[in-house]
Amino acid sequence: MGVTFMPAPPPGGPVEQGASILCAAHPPQDRRYFADHETALAGLADHRRFCSDPDCGEHAYRPFVVVHYSTDSEPRLDVGIRNAMLLLRALGLVAELGADDVHTSPPGAGPAPDEDTPLVGELPAEQLLGRVELALALAPADPGVPTHALNAAGTVVDCGRPAGYLQDRLGDLREVALFARDQDRDVIWH
């Protein structure tokens, strides 16, 4: 599970721009592009004329229809929950916990239904861009976190974080905020 930072959907929602068929063949052999989902579904019937891959259509490798939207090529940033918290802290969007704020809950339990979580949010692009610029200016160079085993058997491993990760992801987030600002949309994350 992770968190995605992206521009908010455009007013009226994304526009469907066509569909294609995706299968196990590499490189793809069926390069047809269809006007919509229904036409692509009809195109599945004669997919074998365009694809000679022996694995295509077998077991879990059945071809399927992919719908393309106007928002598909927009910049976005996908990060894990830990790295999302790192970014949100650098942006000043996570209140730091004090001793009075710590609540004990059963392992695996998420936030209570009425409790806010910083992993879901929305900001005007201009505000987020300002926070990103400030974080890039103030954050010390990220030394990273080395990979290490979390148990004695070495079967559970924390893969760590490469040096400079924070600055790299803030740069990616800057691109998302710039795009959203140019489109006059907010930046959302969830």
Beta strands, then each sheet from edge to edge (+ up, - down):
strand 1: 2-7
strand 2: 16-22
strand 3: 33-34
strand 4: 64-69
strand 5: 77-80
strand 6: 121-124
strand 7: 148-149
strand 8: 157-158
strand 9: 186-189
sheet 1: 5+ 1- 9+ 6-
sheet 2: 3+ 2- 4+
sheet 3: 7+ 8-
end
